C-alpha cells in the first residue's frame, strides 16, 4: 500500500503541468468563443461538456483499473464510483466553492439530481468503452487522460459562466486558479488514484509513462 501511495503522490506531481496546460487551452477556447458569439448560451455548453466529461472519466477510470485487474463487475463499480462523485466535484462543487470563496455569485446546480438522464447514460457508455477499447488501442489511458483534462477544464469554466459568473474574463487569474484546482485534484483522483488503490495488481515503479 505504501508503494501505491508513493506512486500516486508522484502522479499528482507529474500531472500538475498537464492540468495547467489544459486549463490554459480551455480559457483560450472560451475567450475565442466569447469573441465570436458562441457563448450566448453557456448553460447549453455546460450540459454538453459535463456529460462528455463523465463519459471520458468513466472510460479512463475503468480502463486504468482493467489494466491491473480483469474483474468486470468490480471494474463497473470502480467506473461508477470513480466517475460520478469526482466529476460532480470537478465540474460543479469545486468551481462553486471557489467562486463563493472569492465572493463571486454563482448558483449551485446539482446535475446528478436535476438531470440524471444526462449523468447515468454518459457514465455507463464510458464504462463500456473503458472495458472494450483497451484491447484495440495501445496507450489508451494516456491519450484519453489528456483529452479528459481539456474537457474537464471546459466543463468547470462553463459552469462558472452559465451559473452566475458572467464577468469571468475580467477576473481571469482567479478563474484560472479555481479551474486548475477543480481539474487537477478530481481528475487525478478519478483517472489514477482511485482505480490504482482499488486494484490488486502490481504497479510499475514509475507509472506516469503509462497513464
N, C-alpha and C positions, 0 to 999 in steps of 0.2 A: 504493500500500500504506500510505503514511504517513497518508493521509486516512481509510482504513479503520480503522487503529489508533486514530486520534483519535476517530472516530465510536463505536467500540466502548468506549473509555475513558469517553466521555460517557454511553453507555448504562448502563454499570455504576454510575456515579454516580446517574443518574436512577432506577434500579430498586431501589436500596437501601431507600427508604421503602416501596415496594410489598412488598418482601420482609419488612420489619418488620411491616407490617400483616397480611400473610398468615400469618406465624408467630404473631402475637398472636391472630388469629382462630382458628387451629388449636389453640392452647393453651386458648383459651376453650371450644372444642368438646370437647376432650379432658377438661377438668375437668368439664364438664357430663355427658359420657358416663360418667365415673367415678362421679359422684354418683348417676346413675340406674341404675347397674349394667350399662352397656353395655360396660365394659372387662374383663369377666370372661375374655374370650379375645382378648387383644391380638394374638396371633400370627395369628389369622384376619383381624383388621382389617388388619394389615400386608400379608397376602397378597391382600387386595382392593385396597388403595391403591397398592402397588408396581406391579402391572400397569396400573392406571389411570394412574399417573404415567408409565409407559413409553408408553402409548397417546397421552397428551396431549403428551408431549415429542416423540415421533416426528411427530405431527401438526403441531405448531408449527415444528419444525426444518425439516421437508420443505416446508411452506407458505412459510416465510421464504425458503428457497433458491429455490423456484419463482417467487417474486415478481421475482427478478432474473435468473434463468437457466432457460429452459424446456428442460431436457435430463433426461428422466425417469429414464434409467439412472443418471446422476450423482446425481440427486435421491434415488433409493433408497439409494445408497451413503452419501450425506450423512445421510439419515434414520437408517440403522443406526448409523453411527459417531458421530453426534451424540446418540444416544439411549442405547444400552445401557451404554457405559462411564460416561457422565456421570450417568445415573440411578442406576447402581450406586454411584458416588461420593457422590451426594447422599443416597440413602436408607440406605446401608449403611456405606461406607468413612468418610466424614466424621463421622457420629454415633459410629461405633466408636472412631475415633481421638480424638475429642473426649472421649468418656466415659472412655477409657483414660487420657488425659492428666490428667483430673480425678479419677483413681483410683476411678472408678465401674465395678463389674464388669459387663461386657457381653460376651455371646458373639458371635463372628464367624459370620455366616450369609451364604453366597455364593449368592444365588438363581440367577444365570446358570448355575452348575454344578449346584446341587442341585434346582432347579425350572425347567429350560429350557422346559418346556411352558407355563409362565406367561409367560416373558420374550419369547420369539420371536413367538408369535401376537399378543400385545398390540402389539409394535413394528411388525409387518407391517401390522396393521389401521390403526395410526396413520399410517403412511406412505401407505397407500391413501387415507385421508381427507384427508391433507395435500395430495395431488395433485388430489383431486376437489372438495373443498369450496370452495377459494378462488374458483372461477368463480361460485359462488352466494351466498357470504357475504362482504359487504364488512367490512373491518377484522377479519378472522378472527384474525390473529395477535395483535391487541391483546387481544381478549376471551379467547382461549384461553390467552394468557400469564398473565393474572390468575388464571384457574382453575388453571393449571399450578402457580403459586406456592402456592396453598392446598393442593392435593392433595400436592405435594411436601413441604410442611410436615407434613401429617398422616402421610405415609409415614415421614419421618425420626423423628418423635416416637413413632410406633407401633413402630418398630424398637427404640428405646431401651427402651420399656415391655415389649415382647414378649421381648426377649433379655437380660433381667437387671436392668434399672434400675427395679425396682418402686417405689422411693421417690422417683420423679421429681417429684411435686407438692411435696415438701418442699425441693427444690433448683431451684425454678422459674426463677430468674435464670440459673443455669448452663445449664439445659436450653434456655432462650431463646437464649443466646449460641451454644451448639453448633448449634442448629437454624437460626439465621439465617445462619451461615457455610455450613452444609450446603445451604441452599436458594439463597442469593444467588449464590454463585460458580458452582456447576454449572448452575443454571437459566439464568443469563445467557450462560454459555458455550454451552449447548445451543441455546437459543432464538434467540440473537442473534449471538454472536461466531463460532462455528463455521460456520454457513451463510453469513454475510456474507464471511468470509475466503475461503471456497471458491467463491463465486460470481464470475463475470466481469463482472456488470452494474455500472453506475454507481449509487452510493448518493446519496440526498438528503443535504444538509448537516446537517439536524437530524432524525435518524431516529427519535427517541423518540416522535414524534407518530404514527408508523406502526406501531410494534411492540408 
